[in-house]
Amino acid sequence: MQDGSQLISTLLLLFFFGVFFYFFLIRPERRRRQQHKELIDSLKRGDKVVTIGGIVGTIKKVDKEHVWLEVEDGVTLKLVKESVAEKERKSPVREGTP
């Protein structure tokens, strides 16, 4: 009889580990991947973006696999689209600061 209850205990433990891994690891990673794909698909000329390397610039051209990012006047970098991490957030304007 102990073998049967030990088997059920083991199966329940495996089930709870599976549920834990799904909700705390697999599902959030899928959501992040989907959000990044939506970001990449929404890129357009004029967007201010930050790359995974921390480069900040404005998109000058977008094609199927690449973006051309102007980081300074006259300095343009050709990057793989997936290297864009996020669109630059607008910083709040504070009174009295230049």
N, CA and C atoms as a LAMMPS dump frame, in Angstrom:
ITEM: TIMESTEP
0
ITEM: NUMBER OF ATOMS
294
ITEM: BOX BOUNDS ff ff ff
-5.0000000000000000e+02 5.0000000000000000e+02
-5.0000000000000000e+02 5.0000000000000000e+02
-5.0000000000000000e+02 5.0000000000000000e+02
ITEM: ATOMS id mol type element x y z
1 1 1 N 0.82 -1.198 0
2 1 2 C 0 0 0
3 1 3 C 0.862 1.259 0
4 2 1 N 2.017 1.196 0.632
5 2 2 C 2.877 2.371 0.677
6 2 3 C 3.408 2.725 -0.704
7 3 1 N 3.642 1.737 -1.539
8 3 2 C 4.142 2.007 -2.886
9 3 3 C 3.152 2.854 -3.674
10 4 1 N 1.881 2.58 -3.524
11 4 2 C 0.849 3.347 -4.237
12 4 3 C 0.782 4.783 -3.758
13 5 1 N 0.832 4.998 -2.451
14 5 2 C 0.767 6.371 -1.933
15 5 3 C 2.057 7.135 -2.248
16 6 1 N 3.179 6.425 -2.282
17 6 2 C 4.444 7.063 -2.624
18 6 3 C 4.437 7.493 -4.1
19 7 1 N 3.854 6.677 -4.958
20 7 2 C 3.738 7.013 -6.377
21 7 3 C 2.846 8.233 -6.566
22 8 1 N 1.728 8.285 -5.869
23 8 2 C 0.816 9.43 -5.959
24 8 3 C 1.51 10.69 -5.458
25 9 1 N 2.246 10.597 -4.363
26 9 2 C 2.977 11.752 -3.828
27 9 3 C 4.002 12.262 -4.831
28 10 1 N 4.709 11.349 -5.456
29 10 2 C 5.709 11.733 -6.45
30 10 3 C 5.059 12.398 -7.65
31 11 1 N 3.955 11.837 -8.119
32 11 2 C 3.251 12.422 -9.261
33 11 3 C 2.693 13.807 -8.934
34 12 1 N 2.154 13.973 -7.727
35 12 2 C 1.657 15.286 -7.311
36 12 3 C 2.796 16.311 -7.24
37 13 1 N 3.925 15.901 -6.724
38 13 2 C 5.086 16.79 -6.639
39 13 3 C 5.545 17.202 -8.033
40 14 1 N 5.612 16.254 -8.955
41 14 2 C 5.986 16.573 -10.333
42 14 3 C 4.972 17.501 -10.989
43 15 1 N 3.695 17.265 -10.724
44 15 2 C 2.649 18.129 -11.26
45 15 3 C 2.807 19.566 -10.76
46 16 1 N 3.04 19.735 -9.458
47 16 2 C 3.184 21.079 -8.901
48 16 3 C 4.449 21.769 -9.411
49 17 1 N 5.53 21.021 -9.616
50 17 2 C 6.732 21.6 -10.213
51 17 3 C 6.447 22.058 -11.646
52 18 1 N 5.709 21.25 -12.396
53 18 2 C 5.352 21.616 -13.76
54 18 3 C 4.509 22.879 -13.8
55 19 1 N 3.524 22.973 -12.927
56 19 2 C 2.673 24.157 -12.855
57 19 3 C 3.51 25.372 -12.462
58 20 1 N 4.4 25.218 -11.49
59 20 2 C 5.27 26.307 -11.052
60 20 3 C 6.129 26.811 -12.208
61 21 1 N 6.795 25.9 -12.909
62 21 2 C 7.648 26.288 -14.028
63 21 3 C 6.844 26.974 -15.125
64 22 1 N 5.642 26.506 -15.384
65 22 2 C 4.826 27.118 -16.429
66 22 3 C 4.464 28.558 -16.065
67 23 1 N 3.933 28.768 -14.86
68 23 2 C 3.451 30.091 -14.493
69 23 3 C 4.558 31.081 -14.146
70 24 1 N 5.699 30.625 -13.665
71 24 2 C 6.745 31.548 -13.25
72 24 3 C 7.921 31.645 -14.21
73 25 1 N 8.031 30.747 -15.175
74 25 2 C 9.145 30.81 -16.111
75 25 3 C 8.694 30.834 -17.568
76 26 1 N 7.918 29.871 -17.977
77 26 2 C 7.574 29.719 -19.387
78 26 3 C 6.597 30.806 -19.846
79 27 1 N 5.529 30.998 -19.116
80 27 2 C 4.501 31.96 -19.518
81 27 3 C 5.02 33.4 -19.559
82 28 1 N 5.737 33.891 -18.542
83 28 2 C 6.27 35.262 -18.619
84 28 3 C 7.265 35.448 -19.767
85 29 1 N 8.073 34.429 -20.049
86 29 2 C 9.031 34.535 -21.152
87 29 3 C 8.306 34.614 -22.491
88 30 1 N 7.245 33.853 -22.657
89 30 2 C 6.443 33.931 -23.883
90 30 3 C 5.85 35.322 -24.048
91 31 1 N 5.357 35.879 -22.943
92 31 2 C 4.762 37.21 -22.989
93 31 3 C 5.808 38.25 -23.377
94 32 1 N 7.018 38.166 -22.797
95 32 2 C 8.091 39.108 -23.145
96 32 3 C 8.475 38.974 -24.616
97 33 1 N 8.568 37.744 -25.088
98 33 2 C 8.911 37.512 -26.488
99 33 3 C 7.851 38.093 -27.42
100 34 1 N 6.578 37.923 -27.095
101 34 2 C 5.48 38.451 -27.895
102 34 3 C 5.506 39.979 -27.891
103 35 1 N 5.753 40.598 -26.736
104 35 2 C 5.821 42.049 -26.664
105 35 3 C 6.989 42.583 -27.493
106 36 1 N 8.126 41.896 -27.471
107 36 2 C 9.278 42.333 -28.256
108 36 3 C 8.981 42.204 -29.748
109 37 1 N 8.31 41.135 -30.148
110 37 2 C 7.939 40.961 -31.558
111 37 3 C 7.01 42.085 -32.001
112 38 1 N 6.045 42.449 -31.161
113 38 2 C 5.139 43.544 -31.487
114 38 3 C 5.901 44.861 -31.602
115 39 1 N 6.873 45.08 -30.725
116 39 2 C 7.703 46.282 -30.798
117 39 3 C 8.466 46.316 -32.114
118 40 1 N 9.112 45.218 -32.479
119 40 2 C 9.896 45.149 -33.716
120 40 3 C 8.997 45.405 -34.928
121 41 1 N 7.789 44.836 -34.925
122 41 2 C 6.868 45.013 -36.044
123 41 3 C 6.341 46.443 -36.142
124 42 1 N 6.344 47.187 -35.04
125 42 2 C 5.774 48.54 -35.046
126 42 3 C 6.808 49.623 -35.323
127 43 1 N 8.077 49.262 -35.511
128 43 2 C 9.108 50.278 -35.736
129 43 3 C 8.87 51.016 -37.043
130 44 1 N 9.06 52.334 -36.984
131 44 2 C 8.888 53.15 -38.188
132 44 3 C 9.864 54.317 -38.149
133 45 1 N 10.016 54.947 -39.275
134 45 2 C 10.927 56.077 -39.392
135 45 3 C 10.527 57.174 -38.401
136 46 1 N 11.537 57.73 -37.727
137 46 2 C 11.293 58.81 -36.784
138 46 3 C 11.176 58.363 -35.337
139 47 1 N 11.015 57.052 -35.096
140 47 2 C 10.939 56.554 -33.718
141 47 3 C 12.291 56.706 -33.031
142 48 1 N 12.266 57.153 -31.798
143 48 2 C 13.487 57.198 -30.986
144 48 3 C 13.545 55.887 -30.218
145 49 1 N 14.668 55.169 -30.351
146 49 2 C 14.781 53.839 -29.761
147 49 3 C 16.087 53.694 -28.995
148 50 1 N 16.125 52.656 -28.155
149 50 2 C 17.323 52.256 -27.428
150 50 3 C 17.618 50.819 -27.828
151 51 1 N 18.883 50.526 -28.158
152 51 2 C 19.258 49.166 -28.548
153 51 3 C 19.65 48.362 -27.315
154 52 1 N 19.838 47.056 -27.502
155 52 2 C 20.254 46.21 -26.384
156 52 3 C 21.653 46.572 -25.902
157 53 1 N 22.428 47.263 -26.728
158 53 2 C 23.757 47.715 -26.34
159 53 3 C 23.758 49.084 -25.684
160 54 1 N 22.581 49.7 -25.57
161 54 2 C 22.47 50.997 -24.933
162 54 3 C 22.625 52.177 -25.868
163 55 1 N 22.658 51.938 -27.168
164 55 2 C 22.777 53.02 -28.135
165 55 3 C 21.398 53.66 -28.32
166 56 1 N 21.372 54.985 -28.235
167 56 2 C 20.125 55.724 -28.38
168 56 3 C 20.177 56.485 -29.699
169 57 1 N 19.107 56.428 -30.46
170 57 2 C 19.075 57.14 -31.726
171 57 3 C 17.691 57.182 -32.328
172 58 1 N 17.617 57.766 -33.514
173 58 2 C 16.366 57.916 -34.244
174 58 3 C 16.423 57.068 -35.5
175 59 1 N 15.361 56.329 -35.756
176 59 2 C 15.31 55.463 -36.936
177 59 3 C 15.159 56.328 -38.181
178 60 1 N 16.043 56.093 -39.15
179 60 2 C 15.988 56.806 -40.426
180 60 3 C 15.393 55.953 -41.534
181 61 1 N 15.557 54.638 -41.432
182 61 2 C 15.044 53.736 -42.468
183 61 3 C 14.79 52.376 -41.839
184 62 1 N 13.764 51.69 -42.313
185 62 2 C 13.423 50.352 -41.817
186 62 3 C 13.184 49.459 -43.02
187 63 1 N 13.776 48.264 -43.009
188 63 2 C 13.405 47.267 -44.006
189 63 3 C 13.072 45.967 -43.283
190 64 1 N 13.01 44.885 -44.013
191 64 2 C 12.552 43.609 -43.447
192 64 3 C 13.407 43.135 -42.271
193 65 1 N 14.734 43.273 -42.375
194 65 2 C 15.623 42.734 -41.339
195 65 3 C 16.468 43.771 -40.62
196 66 1 N 16.55 45.002 -41.148
197 66 2 C 17.47 45.988 -40.59
198 66 3 C 16.789 47.327 -40.315
199 67 1 N 17.425 48.097 -39.426
200 67 2 C 17.052 49.496 -39.217
201 67 3 C 18.315 50.334 -39.335
202 68 1 N 18.161 51.527 -39.857
203 68 2 C 19.264 52.472 -39.919
204 68 3 C 18.99 53.497 -38.838
205 69 1 N 19.91 53.58 -37.889
206 69 2 C 19.73 54.393 -36.698
207 69 3 C 20.694 55.568 -36.733
208 70 1 N 20.15 56.781 -36.716
209 70 2 C 20.988 57.968 -36.661
210 70 3 C 21.25 58.279 -35.189
211 71 1 N 22.522 58.18 -34.799
212 71 2 C 22.885 58.387 -33.401
213 71 3 C 23.394 59.799 -33.155
214 72 1 N 23.822 60.468 -34.208
215 72 2 C 24.323 61.826 -34.144
216 72 3 C 24.193 62.403 -35.548
217 73 1 N 24.27 63.698 -35.684
218 73 2 C 24.18 64.293 -37.02
219 73 3 C 25.245 63.693 -37.921
220 74 1 N 24.817 63.051 -38.999
221 74 2 C 25.733 62.476 -39.972
222 74 3 C 26.279 61.106 -39.611
223 75 1 N 25.909 60.546 -38.459
224 75 2 C 26.392 59.219 -38.053
225 75 3 C 25.201 58.268 -38.025
226 76 1 N 25.193 57.328 -38.97
227 76 2 C 24.092 56.372 -39.077
228 76 3 C 24.644 54.96 -38.965
229 77 1 N 23.974 54.139 -38.156
230 77 2 C 24.37 52.745 -37.961
231 77 3 C 23.31 51.83 -38.552
232 78 1 N 23.761 50.782 -39.231
233 78 2 C 22.847 49.761 -39.736
234 78 3 C 22.826 48.635 -38.708
235 79 1 N 21.649 48.352 -38.156
236 79 2 C 21.5 47.351 -37.104
237 79 3 C 20.448 46.32 -37.483
238 80 1 N 20.568 45.145 -36.919
239 80 2 C 19.539 44.122 -37.051
240 80 3 C 18.34 44.575 -36.217
241 81 1 N 17.14 44.422 -36.756
242 81 2 C 15.93 44.895 -36.074
243 81 3 C 15.794 44.363 -34.647
244 82 1 N 16.149 43.108 -34.451
245 82 2 C 15.968 42.483 -33.143
246 82 3 C 16.856 43.097 -32.068
247 83 1 N 17.842 43.921 -32.472
248 83 2 C 18.715 44.537 -31.483
249 83 3 C 18.072 45.755 -30.827
250 84 1 N 16.905 46.17 -31.309
251 84 2 C 16.181 47.27 -30.682
252 84 3 C 15.496 46.725 -29.436
253 85 1 N 15.804 47.337 -28.291
254 85 2 C 15.258 46.856 -27.025
255 85 3 C 13.948 47.539 -26.668
256 86 1 N 13.865 48.844 -26.921
257 86 2 C 12.655 49.565 -26.55
258 86 3 C 12.612 50.9 -27.258
259 87 1 N 11.408 51.447 -27.324
260 87 2 C 11.265 52.815 -27.798
261 87 3 C 11.614 53.711 -26.624
262 88 1 N 12.3 54.796 -26.927
263 88 2 C 12.731 55.695 -25.86
264 88 3 C 11.512 56.321 -25.198
265 89 1 N 11.53 56.288 -23.884
266 89 2 C 10.424 56.883 -23.133
267 89 3 C 10.602 58.383 -23.086
268 90 1 N 9.492 59.057 -23.123
269 90 2 C 9.528 60.509 -22.988
270 90 3 C 9.776 60.831 -21.513
271 91 1 N 10.787 61.635 -21.252
272 91 2 C 11.051 62.023 -19.871
273 91 3 C 10.146 63.191 -19.513
274 92 1 N 9.658 63.22 -18.286
275 92 2 C 8.749 64.3 -17.892
276 92 3 C 9.508 65.63 -17.898
277 93 1 N 8.84 66.669 -18.358
278 93 2 C 9.442 67.996 -18.405
279 93 3 C 9.304 68.638 -17.038
280 94 1 N 10.426 69.104 -16.518
281 94 2 C 10.419 69.755 -15.204
282 94 3 C 10.638 71.241 -15.405
283 95 1 N 9.905 72.014 -14.653
284 95 2 C 10.047 73.459 -14.754
285 95 3 C 11.383 73.877 -14.169
286 96 1 N 12.012 74.842 -14.813
287 96 2 C 13.254 75.377 -14.3
288 96 3 C 14.498 74.624 -14.737
289 97 1 N 14.331 73.534 -15.527
290 97 2 C 15.511 72.807 -16.035
291 97 3 C 15.654 73.094 -17.512
292 98 1 N 16.875 73.206 -17.98
293 98 2 C 17.087 73.51 -19.405
294 98 3 C 16.722 72.366 -20.303
